Amino acid sequence: MTTRSGKNIEKIPEPTLRRLPWYLSGAKLMRERGERYISSTRLSEQINIDASQIAKDLSFVNISGRTRVGYEIDSLIRVLEDFLGFTRLHKAYLFGVGSLGGALLRDSGLAQFGLEIVGAFDVNPELVGTSINGIPIYHTDEFTERIRQDGVCIGVLTVPISIAQEVTDRMVDGGIRAVWNFTPFRIRVPEHIVVQNTSLYAHLAVMFNRLNETLKK
């Protein structure tokens, strides 16, 4: 298996970055089935993405396959996990321990993908001072003090939309450098802050719209 130096991650198109985890999951599934090599064509059959698109996306990663054989699965998995940042734990705080926030705290699988939530913040007196899945819940007013101790740079935002911008401003002022935004509110941040919007409601809207189109046929 030959490798080549990786390319600058800033030049990688976002759609490519979104697809790479699908390739990782497909490769892991095939490894579980006992396969040692995987081609773009075989991976295409697993995840229903065009083989030429897969080959193009993987050209951004520091790995190349063998002609008529494909990629060595263990190497592909290792390279993708490292490239996507899944092999190194990134500490994060969660803001807003409602139903969605609580579910994320209970999701131990996040650590397998490099995200370790080490603390949560809320103003509900029934939650402050408790913990979920071993993760302590602090009062929001304790954020500035806690971040100095924990060295966290990622914030997971699951608060009501009415306070989404207010909490975001507090996060940024306190030293958070990246925000994973689960609210349907388009938060405003300085240019140097990374924001990833993951609105469940937006995805629901798309699904409902597509469903309605099929029902009309």
Summary of the structure (lengths in Angstrom):
residues: 217
radius of gyration: 20.2
end to end distance: 49.4
largest distance: 61.7
contacts: 605
relative contact order: 0.10
helix: 48%
strand: 18%
